[in-house]
Amino acid sequence: MFKNLEAEMARYDIAPKDLAECISVNERTMRSYLSGTSRIAWEDARKIKHRYFPQFEIEYLFYFVKEDAAS
């Protein structure tokens, strides 16, 4: 999961649908990227960062936190 990205999305009221439109994928695919089920391409991550979060470092936004099975 991209916890930092999700936190900033909530802070700035940006929905997964908005990010999906930015990189020309459907919302389901975007949710798969956010959950870590699928890998997001680096170029797509850059597009999202530049369009919605230019003030943040890409490494901060797309820092991946693996969820424990016990969680």
mmCIF file as Biopython writes it, N, C-alpha, C and O atoms, coordinates in Angstrom:
data_model
#
loop_
_atom_site.group_PDB
_atom_site.id
_atom_site.type_symbol
_atom_site.label_atom_id
_atom_site.label_alt_id
_atom_site.label_comp_id
_atom_site.label_asym_id
_atom_site.label_entity_id
_atom_site.label_seq_id
_atom_site.pdbx_PDB_ins_code
_atom_site.Cartn_x
_atom_site.Cartn_y
_atom_site.Cartn_z
_atom_site.occupancy
_atom_site.B_iso_or_equiv
_atom_site.auth_seq_id
_atom_site.auth_asym_id
_atom_site.pdbx_PDB_model_num
ATOM 1   N N  . MET A ? 1  ? 0.843   -1.189  0.000   1.0 0.0 1  A 1 
ATOM 2   C CA . MET A ? 1  ? 0.000   0.000   0.000   1.0 0.0 1  A 1 
ATOM 3   C C  . MET A ? 1  ? 0.882   1.244   0.000   1.0 0.0 1  A 1 
ATOM 4   O O  . MET A ? 1  ? 1.961   1.274   0.593   1.0 0.0 1  A 1 
ATOM 5   N N  . PHE A ? 2  ? 0.393   2.246   -0.672  1.0 0.0 2  A 1 
ATOM 6   C CA . PHE A ? 2  ? 1.076   3.539   -0.700  1.0 0.0 2  A 1 
ATOM 7   C C  . PHE A ? 2  ? 0.407   4.450   0.328   1.0 0.0 2  A 1 
ATOM 8   O O  . PHE A ? 2  ? -0.407  5.307   -0.014  1.0 0.0 2  A 1 
ATOM 9   N N  . LYS A ? 3  ? 0.765   4.245   1.579   1.0 0.0 3  A 1 
ATOM 10  C CA . LYS A ? 3  ? 0.102   4.972   2.665   1.0 0.0 3  A 1 
ATOM 11  C C  . LYS A ? 3  ? 0.268   6.482   2.553   1.0 0.0 3  A 1 
ATOM 12  O O  . LYS A ? 3  ? -0.673  7.227   2.825   1.0 0.0 3  A 1 
ATOM 13  N N  . ASN A ? 4  ? 1.452   6.942   2.155   1.0 0.0 4  A 1 
ATOM 14  C CA . ASN A ? 4  ? 1.670   8.386   2.024   1.0 0.0 4  A 1 
ATOM 15  C C  . ASN A ? 4  ? 0.810   8.963   0.906   1.0 0.0 4  A 1 
ATOM 16  O O  . ASN A ? 4  ? 0.200   10.020  1.066   1.0 0.0 4  A 1 
ATOM 17  N N  . LEU A ? 5  ? 0.765   8.273   -0.212  1.0 0.0 5  A 1 
ATOM 18  C CA . LEU A ? 5  ? -0.062  8.732   -1.327  1.0 0.0 5  A 1 
ATOM 19  C C  . LEU A ? 5  ? -1.529  8.782   -0.909  1.0 0.0 5  A 1 
ATOM 20  O O  . LEU A ? 5  ? -2.224  9.759   -1.189  1.0 0.0 5  A 1 
ATOM 21  N N  . GLU A ? 6  ? -1.992  7.747   -0.250  1.0 0.0 6  A 1 
ATOM 22  C CA . GLU A ? 6  ? -3.392  7.719   0.184   1.0 0.0 6  A 1 
ATOM 23  C C  . GLU A ? 6  ? -3.688  8.831   1.194   1.0 0.0 6  A 1 
ATOM 24  O O  . GLU A ? 6  ? -4.771  9.417   1.168   1.0 0.0 6  A 1 
ATOM 25  N N  . ALA A ? 7  ? -2.744  9.122   2.071   1.0 0.0 7  A 1 
ATOM 26  C CA . ALA A ? 7  ? -2.937  10.205  3.039   1.0 0.0 7  A 1 
ATOM 27  C C  . ALA A ? 7  ? -3.038  11.554  2.330   1.0 0.0 7  A 1 
ATOM 28  O O  . ALA A ? 7  ? -3.883  12.379  2.676   1.0 0.0 7  A 1 
ATOM 29  N N  . GLU A ? 8  ? -2.185  11.774  1.351   1.0 0.0 8  A 1 
ATOM 30  C CA . GLU A ? 8  ? -2.227  13.038  0.614   1.0 0.0 8  A 1 
ATOM 31  C C  . GLU A ? 8  ? -3.474  13.124  -0.264  1.0 0.0 8  A 1 
ATOM 32  O O  . GLU A ? 8  ? -4.034  14.205  -0.443  1.0 0.0 8  A 1 
ATOM 33  N N  . MET A ? 9  ? -3.903  12.006  -0.805  1.0 0.0 9  A 1 
ATOM 34  C CA . MET A ? 9  ? -5.154  11.999  -1.577  1.0 0.0 9  A 1 
ATOM 35  C C  . MET A ? 9  ? -6.312  12.438  -0.681  1.0 0.0 9  A 1 
ATOM 36  O O  . MET A ? 9  ? -7.149  13.242  -1.092  1.0 0.0 9  A 1 
ATOM 37  N N  . ALA A ? 10 ? -6.357  11.915  0.529   1.0 0.0 10 A 1 
ATOM 38  C CA . ALA A ? 10 ? -7.423  12.294  1.468   1.0 0.0 10 A 1 
ATOM 39  C C  . ALA A ? 10 ? -7.305  13.767  1.843   1.0 0.0 10 A 1 
ATOM 40  O O  . ALA A ? 10 ? -8.310  14.476  1.902   1.0 0.0 10 A 1 
ATOM 41  N N  . ARG A ? 11 ? -6.095  14.223  2.094   1.0 0.0 11 A 1 
ATOM 42  C CA . ARG A ? 11 ? -5.867  15.611  2.491   1.0 0.0 11 A 1 
ATOM 43  C C  . ARG A ? 11 ? -6.315  16.590  1.396   1.0 0.0 11 A 1 
ATOM 44  O O  . ARG A ? 11 ? -6.877  17.644  1.695   1.0 0.0 11 A 1 
ATOM 45  N N  . TYR A ? 12 ? -6.070  16.243  0.152   1.0 0.0 12 A 1 
ATOM 46  C CA . TYR A ? 12 ? -6.382  17.142  -0.959  1.0 0.0 12 A 1 
ATOM 47  C C  . TYR A ? 12 ? -7.662  16.750  -1.709  1.0 0.0 12 A 1 
ATOM 48  O O  . TYR A ? 12 ? -7.957  17.290  -2.776  1.0 0.0 12 A 1 
ATOM 49  N N  . ASP A ? 13 ? -8.406  15.813  -1.141  1.0 0.0 13 A 1 
ATOM 50  C CA . ASP A ? 13 ? -9.691  15.381  -1.704  1.0 0.0 13 A 1 
ATOM 51  C C  . ASP A ? 13 ? -9.551  14.922  -3.161  1.0 0.0 13 A 1 
ATOM 52  O O  . ASP A ? 13 ? -10.269 15.381  -4.049  1.0 0.0 13 A 1 
ATOM 53  N N  . ILE A ? 14 ? -8.612  14.012  -3.372  1.0 0.0 14 A 1 
ATOM 54  C CA . ILE A ? 14 ? -8.377  13.430  -4.693  1.0 0.0 14 A 1 
ATOM 55  C C  . ILE A ? 14 ? -8.788  11.964  -4.635  1.0 0.0 14 A 1 
ATOM 56  O O  . ILE A ? 14 ? -8.318  11.211  -3.782  1.0 0.0 14 A 1 
ATOM 57  N N  . ALA A ? 15 ? -9.656  11.572  -5.538  1.0 0.0 15 A 1 
ATOM 58  C CA . ALA A ? 15 ? -10.185 10.210  -5.567  1.0 0.0 15 A 1 
ATOM 59  C C  . ALA A ? 15 ? -9.352  9.323   -6.484  1.0 0.0 15 A 1 
ATOM 60  O O  . ALA A ? 15 ? -8.674  9.823   -7.381  1.0 0.0 15 A 1 
ATOM 61  N N  . PRO A ? 16 ? -9.397  8.004   -6.266  1.0 0.0 16 A 1 
ATOM 62  C CA . PRO A ? 16 ? -8.716  7.082   -7.180  1.0 0.0 16 A 1 
ATOM 63  C C  . PRO A ? 16 ? -9.145  7.299   -8.638  1.0 0.0 16 A 1 
ATOM 64  O O  . PRO A ? 16 ? -8.346  7.133   -9.559  1.0 0.0 16 A 1 
ATOM 65  N N  . LYS A ? 17 ? -10.392 7.664   -8.830  1.0 0.0 17 A 1 
ATOM 66  C CA . LYS A ? 17 ? -10.900 7.936   -10.175 1.0 0.0 17 A 1 
ATOM 67  C C  . LYS A ? 17 ? -10.117 9.063   -10.847 1.0 0.0 17 A 1 
ATOM 68  O O  . LYS A ? 17 ? -9.848  9.006   -12.047 1.0 0.0 17 A 1 
ATOM 69  N N  . ASP A ? 18 ? -9.753  10.085  -10.076 1.0 0.0 18 A 1 
ATOM 70  C CA . ASP A ? 18 ? -8.977  11.208  -10.609 1.0 0.0 18 A 1 
ATOM 71  C C  . ASP A ? 18 ? -7.597  10.746  -11.076 1.0 0.0 18 A 1 
ATOM 72  O O  . ASP A ? 18 ? -7.135  11.124  -12.152 1.0 0.0 18 A 1 
ATOM 73  N N  . LEU A ? 19 ? -6.952  9.929   -10.255 1.0 0.0 19 A 1 
ATOM 74  C CA . LEU A ? 19 ? -5.636  9.416   -10.624 1.0 0.0 19 A 1 
ATOM 75  C C  . LEU A ? 19 ? -5.735  8.516   -11.846 1.0 0.0 19 A 1 
ATOM 76  O O  . LEU A ? 19 ? -4.881  8.560   -12.731 1.0 0.0 19 A 1 
ATOM 77  N N  . ALA A ? 20 ? -6.786  7.698   -11.888 1.0 0.0 20 A 1 
ATOM 78  C CA . ALA A ? 20 ? -6.996  6.794   -13.024 1.0 0.0 20 A 1 
ATOM 79  C C  . ALA A ? 20 ? -7.130  7.577   -14.324 1.0 0.0 20 A 1 
ATOM 80  O O  . ALA A ? 20 ? -6.546  7.204   -15.341 1.0 0.0 20 A 1 
ATOM 81  N N  . GLU A ? 21 ? -7.892  8.651   -14.291 1.0 0.0 21 A 1 
ATOM 82  C CA . GLU A ? 21 ? -8.057  9.477   -15.485 1.0 0.0 21 A 1 
ATOM 83  C C  . GLU A ? 21 ? -6.731  10.097  -15.912 1.0 0.0 21 A 1 
ATOM 84  O O  . GLU A ? 21 ? -6.462  10.227  -17.106 1.0 0.0 21 A 1 
ATOM 85  N N  . CYS A ? 22 ? -5.921  10.473  -14.961 1.0 0.0 22 A 1 
ATOM 86  C CA . CYS A ? 22 ? -4.623  11.088  -15.245 1.0 0.0 22 A 1 
ATOM 87  C C  . CYS A ? 22 ? -3.719  10.154  -16.047 1.0 0.0 22 A 1 
ATOM 88  O O  . CYS A ? 22 ? -2.982  10.607  -16.923 1.0 0.0 22 A 1 
ATOM 89  N N  . ILE A ? 23 ? -3.770  8.862   -15.756 1.0 0.0 23 A 1 
ATOM 90  C CA . ILE A ? 23 ? -2.879  7.914   -16.429 1.0 0.0 23 A 1 
ATOM 91  C C  . ILE A ? 23 ? -3.615  7.009   -17.415 1.0 0.0 23 A 1 
ATOM 92  O O  . ILE A ? 23 ? -3.055  6.029   -17.906 1.0 0.0 23 A 1 
ATOM 93  N N  . SER A ? 24 ? -4.863  7.343   -17.699 1.0 0.0 24 A 1 
ATOM 94  C CA . SER A ? 24 ? -5.662  6.640   -18.719 1.0 0.0 24 A 1 
ATOM 95  C C  . SER A ? 24 ? -5.854  5.148   -18.438 1.0 0.0 24 A 1 
ATOM 96  O O  . SER A ? 24 ? -5.664  4.298   -19.308 1.0 0.0 24 A 1 
ATOM 97  N N  . VAL A ? 25 ? -6.239  4.860   -17.185 1.0 0.0 25 A 1 
ATOM 98  C CA . VAL A ? 25 ? -6.634  3.496   -16.822 1.0 0.0 25 A 1 
ATOM 99  C C  . VAL A ? 25 ? -7.997  3.581   -16.150 1.0 0.0 25 A 1 
ATOM 100 O O  . VAL A ? 25 ? -8.449  4.668   -15.788 1.0 0.0 25 A 1 
ATOM 101 N N  . ASN A ? 26 ? -8.655  2.433   -15.983 1.0 0.0 26 A 1 
ATOM 102 C CA . ASN A ? 26 ? -9.946  2.487   -15.291 1.0 0.0 26 A 1 
ATOM 103 C C  . ASN A ? 26 ? -9.721  2.513   -13.775 1.0 0.0 26 A 1 
ATOM 104 O O  . ASN A ? 26 ? -8.622  2.251   -13.286 1.0 0.0 26 A 1 
ATOM 105 N N  . GLU A ? 27 ? -10.775 2.830   -13.065 1.0 0.0 27 A 1 
ATOM 106 C CA . GLU A ? 27 ? -10.663 2.991   -11.608 1.0 0.0 27 A 1 
ATOM 107 C C  . GLU A ? 27 ? -10.270 1.687   -10.923 1.0 0.0 27 A 1 
ATOM 108 O O  . GLU A ? 27 ? -9.533  1.703   -9.936  1.0 0.0 27 A 1 
ATOM 109 N N  . ARG A ? 28 ? -10.747 0.576   -11.430 1.0 0.0 28 A 1 
ATOM 110 C CA . ARG A ? 28 ? -10.412 -0.717  -10.829 1.0 0.0 28 A 1 
ATOM 111 C C  . ARG A ? 28 ? -8.904  -0.976  -10.916 1.0 0.0 28 A 1 
ATOM 112 O O  . ARG A ? 28 ? -8.294  -1.457  -9.961  1.0 0.0 28 A 1 
ATOM 113 N N  . THR A ? 29 ? -8.319  -0.659  -12.052 1.0 0.0 29 A 1 
ATOM 114 C CA . THR A ? 29 ? -6.869  -0.817  -12.210 1.0 0.0 29 A 1 
ATOM 115 C C  . THR A ? 29 ? -6.131  0.087   -11.238 1.0 0.0 29 A 1 
ATOM 116 O O  . THR A ? 29 ? -5.149  -0.323  -10.618 1.0 0.0 29 A 1 
ATOM 117 N N  . MET A ? 30 ? -6.606  1.316   -11.107 1.0 0.0 30 A 1 
ATOM 118 C CA . MET A ? 30 ? -5.956  2.253   -10.190 1.0 0.0 30 A 1 
ATOM 119 C C  . MET A ? 30 ? -6.032  1.737   -8.763  1.0 0.0 30 A 1 
ATOM 120 O O  . MET A ? 30 ? -5.060  1.842   -8.015  1.0 0.0 30 A 1 
ATOM 121 N N  . ARG A ? 31 ? -7.153  1.190   -8.384  1.0 0.0 31 A 1 
ATOM 122 C CA . ARG A ? 31 ? -7.288  0.633   -7.025  1.0 0.0 31 A 1 
ATOM 123 C C  . ARG A ? 31 ? -6.335  -0.553  -6.823  1.0 0.0 31 A 1 
ATOM 124 O O  . ARG A ? 31 ? -5.815  -0.754  -5.725  1.0 0.0 31 A 1 
ATOM 125 N N  . SER A ? 32 ? -6.112  -1.327  -7.877  1.0 0.0 32 A 1 
ATOM 126 C CA . SER A ? 32 ? -5.145  -2.431  -7.804  1.0 0.0 32 A 1 
ATOM 127 C C  . SER A ? 32 ? -3.736  -1.896  -7.585  1.0 0.0 32 A 1 
ATOM 128 O O  . SER A ? 32 ? -2.955  -2.477  -6.831  1.0 0.0 32 A 1 
ATOM 129 N N  . TYR A ? 33 ? -3.414  -0.790  -8.244  1.0 0.0 33 A 1 
ATOM 130 C CA . TYR A ? 33 ? -2.118  -0.154  -8.034  1.0 0.0 33 A 1 
ATOM 131 C C  . TYR A ? 33 ? -1.993  0.327   -6.594  1.0 0.0 33 A 1 
ATOM 132 O O  . TYR A ? 33 ? -0.974  0.092   -5.945  1.0 0.0 33 A 1 
ATOM 133 N N  . LEU A ? 34 ? -3.020  0.994   -6.099  1.0 0.0 34 A 1 
ATOM 134 C CA . LEU A ? 34 ? -2.968  1.552   -4.745  1.0 0.0 34 A 1 
ATOM 135 C C  . LEU A ? 34 ? -2.844  0.472   -3.678  1.0 0.0 34 A 1 
ATOM 136 O O  . LEU A ? 34 ? -2.162  0.663   -2.671  1.0 0.0 34 A 1 
ATOM 137 N N  . SER A ? 35 ? -3.497  -0.655  -3.896  1.0 0.0 35 A 1 
ATOM 138 C CA . SER A ? 35 ? -3.456  -1.730  -2.908  1.0 0.0 35 A 1 
ATOM 139 C C  . SER A ? 35 ? -2.196  -2.585  -3.005  1.0 0.0 35 A 1 
ATOM 140 O O  . SER A ? 35 ? -1.877  -3.347  -2.092  1.0 0.0 35 A 1 
ATOM 141 N N  . GLY A ? 36 ? -1.482  -2.447  -4.125  1.0 0.0 36 A 1 
ATOM 142 C CA . GLY A ? 36 ? -0.281  -3.249  -4.313  1.0 0.0 36 A 1 
ATOM 143 C C  . GLY A ? 36 ? -0.541  -4.563  -5.013  1.0 0.0 36 A 1 
ATOM 144 O O  . GLY A ? 36 ? 0.375   -5.371  -5.169  1.0 0.0 36 A 1 
ATOM 145 N N  . THR A ? 37 ? -1.774  -4.794  -5.440  1.0 0.0 37 A 1 
ATOM 146 C CA . THR A ? 37 ? -2.104  -6.012  -6.171  1.0 0.0 37 A 1 
ATOM 147 C C  . THR A ? 37 ? -1.411  -6.027  -7.527  1.0 0.0 37 A 1 
ATOM 148 O O  . THR A ? 37 ? -0.971  -7.077  -7.994  1.0 0.0 37 A 1 
ATOM 149 N N  . SER A ? 38 ? -1.317  -4.864  -8.152  1.0 0.0 38 A 1 
ATOM 150 C CA . SER A ? 38 ? -0.622  -4.694  -9.434  1.0 0.0 38 A 1 
ATOM 151 C C  . SER A ? 38 ? 0.448   -3.625  -9.274  1.0 0.0 38 A 1 
ATOM 152 O O  . SER A ? 38 ? 0.359   -2.767  -8.396  1.0 0.0 38 A 1 
ATOM 153 N N  . ARG A ? 39 ? 1.454   -3.689  -10.126 1.0 0.0 39 A 1 
ATOM 154 C CA . ARG A ? 39 ? 2.538   -2.704  -10.076 1.0 0.0 39 A 1 
ATOM 155 C C  . ARG A ? 39 ? 2.240   -1.539  -11.000 1.0 0.0 39 A 1 
ATOM 156 O O  . ARG A ? 39 ? 1.815   -1.728  -12.140 1.0 0.0 39 A 1 
ATOM 157 N N  . ILE A ? 40 ? 2.463   -0.348  -10.508 1.0 0.0 40 A 1 
ATOM 158 C CA . ILE A ? 40 ? 2.278   0.849   -11.306 1.0 0.0 40 A 1 
ATOM 159 C C  . ILE A ? 40 ? 3.595   1.160   -12.024 1.0 0.0 40 A 1 
ATOM 160 O O  . ILE A ? 40 ? 4.673   1.047   -11.441 1.0 0.0 40 A 1 
ATOM 161 N N  . ALA A ? 41 ? 3.492   1.545   -13.274 1.0 0.0 41 A 1 
ATOM 162 C CA . ALA A ? 41 ? 4.686   1.912   -14.040 1.0 0.0 41 A 1 
ATOM 163 C C  . ALA A ? 41 ? 5.268   3.210   -13.488 1.0 0.0 41 A 1 
ATOM 164 O O  . ALA A ? 41 ? 4.537   4.090   -13.034 1.0 0.0 41 A 1 
ATOM 165 N N  . TRP A ? 42 ? 6.591   3.314   -13.536 1.0 0.0 42 A 1 
ATOM 166 C CA . TRP A ? 42 ? 7.269   4.499   -13.010 1.0 0.0 42 A 1 
ATOM 167 C C  . TRP A ? 42 ? 6.775   5.756   -13.725 1.0 0.0 42 A 1 
ATOM 168 O O  . TRP A ? 42 ? 6.569   6.789   -13.088 1.0 0.0 42 A 1 
ATOM 169 N N  . GLU A ? 43 ? 6.588   5.675   -15.023 1.0 0.0 43 A 1 
ATOM 170 C CA . GLU A ? 43 ? 6.131   6.840   -15.785 1.0 0.0 43 A 1 
ATOM 171 C C  . GLU A ? 43 ? 4.733   7.269   -15.328 1.0 0.0 43 A 1 
ATOM 172 O O  . GLU A ? 43 ? 4.449   8.465   -15.269 1.0 0.0 43 A 1 
ATOM 173 N N  . ASP A ? 44 ? 3.870   6.326   -15.008 1.0 0.0 44 A 1 
ATOM 174 C CA . ASP A ? 44 ? 2.532   6.660   -14.502 1.0 0.0 44 A 1 
ATOM 175 C C  . ASP A ? 44 ? 2.621   7.315   -13.127 1.0 0.0 44 A 1 
ATOM 176 O O  . ASP A ? 44 ? 1.895   8.266   -12.837 1.0 0.0 44 A 1 
ATOM 177 N N  . ALA A ? 45 ? 3.503   6.809   -12.294 1.0 0.0 45 A 1 
ATOM 178 C CA . ALA A ? 45 ? 3.702   7.415   -10.972 1.0 0.0 45 A 1 
ATOM 179 C C  . ALA A ? 45 ? 4.182   8.866   -11.128 1.0 0.0 45 A 1 
ATOM 180 O O  . ALA A ? 45 ? 3.745   9.754   -10.397 1.0 0.0 45 A 1 
ATOM 181 N N  . ARG A ? 46 ? 5.076   9.090   -12.081 1.0 0.0 46 A 1 
ATOM 182 C CA . ARG A ? 46 ? 5.572   10.452  -12.335 1.0 0.0 46 A 1 
ATOM 183 C C  . ARG A ? 46 ? 4.450   11.373  -12.809 1.0 0.0 46 A 1 
ATOM 184 O O  . ARG A ? 46 ? 4.383   12.530  -12.393 1.0 0.0 46 A 1 
ATOM 185 N N  . LYS A ? 47 ? 3.574   10.872  -13.671 1.0 0.0 47 A 1 
ATOM 186 C CA . LYS A ? 47 ? 2.451   11.688  -14.161 1.0 0.0 47 A 1 
ATOM 187 C C  . LYS A ? 47 ? 1.550   12.112  -13.003 1.0 0.0 47 A 1 
ATOM 188 O O  . LYS A ? 47 ? 1.142   13.270  -12.916 1.0 0.0 47 A 1 
ATOM 189 N N  . ILE A ? 48 ? 1.248   11.170  -12.123 1.0 0.0 48 A 1 
ATOM 190 C CA . ILE A ? 48 ? 0.394   11.466  -10.964 1.0 0.0 48 A 1 
ATOM 191 C C  . ILE A ? 48 ? 1.067   12.500  -10.069 1.0 0.0 48 A 1 
ATOM 192 O O  . ILE A ? 48 ? 0.439   13.474  -9.653  1.0 0.0 48 A 1 
ATOM 193 N N  . LYS A ? 49 ? 2.323   12.289  -9.781  1.0 0.0 49 A 1 
ATOM 194 C CA . LYS A ? 49 ? 3.062   13.215  -8.926  1.0 0.0 49 A 1 
ATOM 195 C C  . LYS A ? 49 ? 3.074   14.625  -9.507  1.0 0.0 49 A 1 
ATOM 196 O O  . LYS A ? 49 ? 2.807   15.594  -8.796  1.0 0.0 49 A 1 
ATOM 197 N N  . HIS A ? 50 ? 3.382   14.740  -10.794 1.0 0.0 50 A 1 
ATOM 198 C CA . HIS A ? 50 ? 3.492   16.063  -11.414 1.0 0.0 50 A 1 
ATOM 199 C C  . HIS A ? 50 ? 2.142   16.765  -11.536 1.0 0.0 50 A 1 
ATOM 200 O O  . HIS A ? 50 ? 2.065   17.988  -11.419 1.0 0.0 50 A 1 
ATOM 201 N N  . ARG A ? 51 ? 1.094   16.008  -11.767 1.0 0.0 51 A 1 
ATOM 202 C CA . ARG A ? 51 ? -0.223  16.635  -11.921 1.0 0.0 51 A 1 
ATOM 203 C C  . ARG A ? 51 ? -0.860  17.012  -10.589 1.0 0.0 51 A 1 
ATOM 204 O O  . ARG A ? 51 ? -1.412  18.104  -10.451 1.0 0.0 51 A 1 
ATOM 205 N N  . TYR A ? 52 ? -0.787  16.124  -9.618  1.0 0.0 52 A 1 
ATOM 206 C CA . TYR A ? 52 ? -1.523  16.335  -8.371  1.0 0.0 52 A 1 
ATOM 207 C C  . TYR A ? 52 ? -0.662  16.710  -7.165  1.0 0.0 52 A 1 
ATOM 208 O O  . TYR A ? 52 ? -1.149  17.378  -6.253  1.0 0.0 52 A 1 
ATOM 209 N N  . PHE A ? 53 ? 0.594   16.298  -7.141  1.0 0.0 53 A 1 
ATOM 210 C CA . PHE A ? 53 ? 1.416   16.482  -5.942  1.0 0.0 53 A 1 
ATOM 211 C C  . PHE A ? 53 ? 2.805   17.009  -6.269  1.0 0.0 53 A 1 
ATOM 212 O O  . PHE A ? 53 ? 3.790   16.398  -5.854  1.0 0.0 53 A 1 
ATOM 213 N N  . PRO A ? 54 ? 2.928   18.111  -6.993  1.0 0.0 54 A 1 
ATOM 214 C CA . PRO A ? 54 ? 4.258   18.593  -7.387  1.0 0.0 54 A 1 
ATOM 215 C C  . PRO A ? 54 ? 5.137   19.001  -6.202  1.0 0.0 54 A 1 
ATOM 216 O O  . PRO A ? 54 ? 6.359   19.077  -6.329  1.0 0.0 54 A 1 
ATOM 217 N N  . GLN A ? 55 ? 4.520   19.259  -5.064  1.0 0.0 55 A 1 
ATOM 218 C CA . GLN A ? 55 ? 5.276   19.702  -3.887  1.0 0.0 55 A 1 
ATOM 219 C C  . GLN A ? 55 ? 5.956   18.554  -3.143  1.0 0.0 55 A 1 
ATOM 220 O O  . GLN A ? 55 ? 6.758   18.801  -2.242  1.0 0.0 55 A 1 
ATOM 221 N N  . PHE A ? 56 ? 5.653   17.306  -3.501  1.0 0.0 56 A 1 
ATOM 222 C CA . PHE A ? 56 ? 6.199   16.151  -2.794  1.0 0.0 56 A 1 
ATOM 223 C C  . PHE A ? 56 ? 7.210   15.402  -3.654  1.0 0.0 56 A 1 
ATOM 224 O O  . PHE A ? 56 ? 7.156   15.440  -4.883  1.0 0.0 56 A 1 
ATOM 225 N N  . GLU A ? 57 ? 8.118   14.730  -2.989  1.0 0.0 57 A 1 
ATOM 226 C CA . GLU A ? 57 ? 9.065   13.852  -3.672  1.0 0.0 57 A 1 
ATOM 227 C C  . GLU A ? 57 ? 8.334   12.572  -4.073  1.0 0.0 57 A 1 
ATOM 228 O O  . GLU A ? 57 ? 7.488   12.070  -3.333  1.0 0.0 57 A 1 
ATOM 229 N N  . ILE A ? 58 ? 8.665   12.061  -5.232  1.0 0.0 58 A 1 
ATOM 230 C CA . ILE A ? 58 ? 8.007   10.843  -5.717  1.0 0.0 58 A 1 
ATOM 231 C C  . ILE A ? 58 ? 8.299   9.658   -4.798  1.0 0.0 58 A 1 
ATOM 232 O O  . ILE A ? 58 ? 7.447   8.787   -4.619  1.0 0.0 58 A 1 
ATOM 233 N N  . GLU A ? 59 ? 9.495   9.621   -4.218  1.0 0.0 59 A 1 
ATOM 234 C CA . GLU A ? 59 ? 9.852   8.529   -3.304  1.0 0.0 59 A 1 
ATOM 235 C C  . GLU A ? 59 ? 8.980   8.543   -2.051  1.0 0.0 59 A 1 
ATOM 236 O O  . GLU A ? 59 ? 8.665   7.489   -1.499  1.0 0.0 59 A 1 
ATOM 237 N N  . TYR A ? 60 ? 8.593   9.730   -1.607  1.0 0.0 60 A 1 
ATOM 238 C CA . TYR A ? 60 ? 7.682   9.848   -0.462  1.0 0.0 60 A 1 
ATOM 239 C C  . TYR A ? 60 ? 6.298   9.332   -0.829  1.0 0.0 60 A 1 
ATOM 240 O O  . TYR A ? 60 ? 5.724   8.516   -0.109  1.0 0.0 60 A 1 
ATOM 241 N N  . LEU A ? 61 ? 5.769   9.803   -1.936  1.0 0.0 61 A 1 
ATOM 242 C CA . LEU A ? 61 ? 4.411   9.429   -2.334  1.0 0.0 61 A 1 
ATOM 243 C C  . LEU A ? 61 ? 4.270   7.938   -2.604  1.0 0.0 61 A 1 
ATOM 244 O O  . LEU A ? 61 ? 3.281   7.320   -2.210  1.0 0.0 61 A 1 
ATOM 245 N N  . PHE A ? 62 ? 5.259   7.367   -3.274  1.0 0.0 62 A 1 
ATOM 246 C CA . PHE A ? 62 ? 5.149   5.978   -3.703  1.0 0.0 62 A 1 
ATOM 247 C C  . PHE A ? 62 ? 6.005   5.034   -2.873  1.0 0.0 62 A 1 
ATOM 248 O O  . PHE A ? 62 ? 6.493   4.016   -3.364  1.0 0.0 62 A 1 
ATOM 249 N N  . TYR A ? 63 ? 6.178   5.391   -1.607  1.0 0.0 63 A 1 
ATOM 250 C CA . TYR A ? 63 ? 6.833   4.492   -0.669  1.0 0.0 63 A 1 
ATOM 251 C C  . TYR A ? 63 ? 5.854   3.376   -0.351  1.0 0.0 63 A 1 
ATOM 252 O O  . TYR A ? 63 ? 4.766   3.632   0.165   1.0 0.0 63 A 1 
ATOM 253 N N  . PHE A ? 64 ? 6.228   2.148   -0.651  1.0 0.0 64 A 1 
ATOM 254 C CA . PHE A ? 64 ? 5.312   1.021   -0.510  1.0 0.0 64 A 1 
ATOM 255 C C  . PHE A ? 64 ? 5.468   0.363   0.847   1.0 0.0 64 A 1 
ATOM 256 O O  . PHE A ? 64 ? 6.577   0.036   1.271   1.0 0.0 64 A 1 
ATOM 257 N N  . VAL A ? 65 ? 4.348   0.174   1.521   1.0 0.0 65 A 1 
ATOM 258 C CA . VAL A ? 65 ? 4.321   -0.501  2.819   1.0 0.0 65 A 1 
ATOM 259 C C  . VAL A ? 65 ? 3.556   -1.798  2.629   1.0 0.0 65 A 1 
ATOM 260 O O  . VAL A ? 65 ? 2.365   -1.794  2.318   1.0 0.0 65 A 1 
ATOM 261 N N  . LYS A ? 66 ? 4.263   -2.916  2.822   1.0 0.0 66 A 1 
ATOM 262 C CA . LYS A ? 66 ? 3.640   -4.216  2.683   1.0 0.0 66 A 1 
ATOM 263 C C  . LYS A ? 66 ? 2.821   -4.528  3.926   1.0 0.0 66 A 1 
ATOM 264 O O  . LYS A ? 66 ? 3.301   -4.390  5.052   1.0 0.0 66 A 1 
ATOM 265 N N  . GLU A ? 67 ? 1.584   -4.949  3.711   1.0 0.0 67 A 1 
ATOM 266 C CA . GLU A ? 67 ? 0.703   -5.285  4.832   1.0 0.0 67 A 1 
ATOM 267 C C  . GLU A ? 67 ? 0.992   -6.688  5.323   1.0 0.0 67 A 1 
ATOM 268 O O  . GLU A ? 67 ? 1.222   -7.597  4.526   1.0 0.0 67 A 1 
ATOM 269 N N  . ASP A ? 68 ? 0.981   -6.867  6.639   1.0 0.0 68 A 1 
ATOM 270 C CA . ASP A ? 68 ? 1.121   -8.214  7.214   1.0 0.0 68 A 1 
ATOM 271 C C  . ASP A ? 68 ? -0.144  -8.998  6.997   1.0 0.0 68 A 1 
ATOM 272 O O  . ASP A ? 68 ? -1.237  -8.431  6.976   1.0 0.0 68 A 1 
ATOM 273 N N  . ALA A ? 69 ? -0.007  -10.299 6.836   1.0 0.0 69 A 1 
ATOM 274 C CA . ALA A ? 69 ? -1.182  -11.161 6.715   1.0 0.0 69 A 1 
ATOM 275 C C  . ALA A ? 69 ? -1.995  -11.155 7.999   1.0 0.0 69 A 1 
ATOM 276 O O  . ALA A ? 69 ? -3.205  -11.380 7.979   1.0 0.0 69 A 1 
ATOM 277 N N  . ALA A ? 70 ? -1.316  -10.894 9.129   1.0 0.0 70 A 1 
ATOM 278 C CA . ALA A ? 70 ? -1.991  -10.882 10.427  1.0 0.0 70 A 1 
ATOM 279 C C  . ALA A ? 70 ? -2.805  -9.600  10.645  1.0 0.0 70 A 1 
ATOM 280 O O  . ALA A ? 70 ? -3.660  -9.553  11.529  1.0 0.0 70 A 1 
ATOM 281 N N  . SER A ? 71 ? -2.542  -8.558  9.838   1.0 0.0 71 A 1 
ATOM 282 C CA . SER A ? 71 ? -3.236  -7.272  10.023  1.0 0.0 71 A 1 
ATOM 283 C C  . SER A ? 71 ? -4.663  -7.340  9.574   1.0 0.0 71 A 1 
ATOM 284 O O  . SER A ? 71 ? -5.385  -6.347  9.661   1.0 0.0 71 A 1 
#
